[in-house]
Every structure is written in C-alpha cells, then in structure tokens.
Amino acid sequence: MGIKDRPEGISHTAVEAAPGLWRIDLQKHDLSIPGWEVVQTRVEFTPESPPFKHSHPGEEIILVLQGSLEYQIDGRPPVVCRTGDALTVPYGVHHQARNVGDDIAVELATYVVEKGKPLLTKIE
C-alpha cells in the first residue's frame, strides 16, 4: 500500500507494519540501566486490521489516544480500552489487539525493553 492508498485519518508519517496497522516511531533511547532502552511508538489501527499474537522483550505500557481497542493478554480475560484508558503488558507475555470501533483507533505504545533484542516477536 502506497502513501496515496493510506486510509483517511492515518498520519502521513505512518509506515504500514501489517495490513491496516500503521506505526510511527517517535523515540528510541538508552536507559540509565545498562542493557535496556525505551522505544515509543504511535500505532494506528484501521477497523479492518487483523489482530496478530506477539510478545516483547520487556514491558509495554499502552495509552489509547483515540477509539476503542480490545486487548487479549494471555492469562487474562479480554478487555476493551477506550480513549484515555491505559494498561501494561508484562515482559514476554503473548498478546494481541484489535480495533473494535468504526473509525481509526490509535495507541501510544511505550516499550521498556532489553537492548539488542527484536522489539516484537510474532507468535504463530
């Protein structure tokens, strides 16, 4: 999908990471704790974006900026978060998110992760 094909409402700086899932990397910095870094990303979900199960090598702290997202975190019942809601996904826990609204949903994802490891591991 090219820039001209982006759904209305998706930021012009977003990069499509999966069908209907757009990411904008905002910052990445080493932490004062050796071997750890923080990565902050804006993630934009179209209503058609399929969820995919994945994990991270650290904590993911999520703030929903727009819309409604359903999170399925292994070992917990699914939860719907709306604009202004926040949650944390523990280190290495498998999880997925999907847009349960009619418009673009947006989250601010802040990852506190081990440096040098892949930020995201997709679970088949």
Residue pairs with C-beta under 8 A, 6 or more apart in sequence:
1 16
3 12
6 12
6 14
6 16
6 22
7 20
7 46
7 104
9 44
9 103
9 104
10 22
10 44
10 46
10 104
11 22
11 24
11 42
11 44
13 24
14 22
14 23
14 24
14 42
14 44
15 22
15 23
15 24
16 22
17 23
18 49
18 50
18 52
19 48
19 49
19 50
20 45
20 46
20 47
20 48
20 49
20 50
21 43
21 44
21 45
21 46
21 49
22 43
22 44
22 45
22 46
23 41
23 42
23 43
23 44
24 41
24 42
24 43
24 44
25 39
25 40
25 41
26 40
26 41
26 42
27 38
27 39
27 40
28 37
28 38
28 39
28 40
29 37
29 38
30 36
30 37
30 115
31 37
31 38
31 112
35 114
35 115
35 116
36 58
36 112
36 113
36 114
36 115
37 112
37 113
37 114
37 115
38 110
38 111
38 112
38 113
39 110
39 111
39 113
39 119
40 108
40 109
40 110
40 111
41 108
41 109
41 111
42 65
42 106
42 107
42 108
42 109
43 106
43 107
43 108
43 109
44 104
44 105
44 106
45 67
45 69
45 97
45 98
45 99
45 104
45 105
45 106
45 107
46 99
46 104
47 99
47 101
47 102
47 103
47 104
47 105
49 98
49 99
50 98
51 72
51 96
51 97
51 98
52 96
52 122
52 123
53 94
53 95
53 96
53 122
53 123
54 94
54 95
54 96
54 120
54 121
54 122
54 123
55 92
55 93
55 94
55 95
55 120
55 121
55 123
56 89
56 91
56 92
56 111
56 113
56 119
56 120
56 121
57 91
57 92
57 113
57 114
57 117
57 118
57 119
57 121
58 91
58 111
58 112
58 113
58 114
59 88
59 89
59 90
59 91
59 111
59 112
59 113
60 88
60 89
60 95
60 109
60 110
60 111
61 86
61 88
61 109
61 110
61 111
61 112
62 71
62 81
62 86
62 87
62 88
62 89
62 107
62 108
62 109
62 110
63 84
63 85
63 86
63 107
63 108
63 110
64 81
64 82
64 83
64 84
64 85
64 86
64 105
64 106
64 107
65 83
65 106
65 107
65 108
66 83
66 103
66 104
66 105
66 106
67 82
67 83
67 99
67 101
67 103
67 104
67 105
67 106
68 80
68 81
68 82
68 83
68 99
68 100
68 101
68 105
69 80
69 81
69 97
69 98
69 99
69 100
69 105
69 107
70 78
70 79
70 80
70 81
70 97
70 98
70 100
71 78
71 79
71 80
71 81
71 87
71 89
71 95
71 96
71 97
72 78
72 95
72 96
72 97
73 79
73 89
73 93
73 94
73 95
74 93
74 94
74 95
75 93
79 87
80 100
81 87
89 95
94 123
97 107
99 105
111 119
113 119
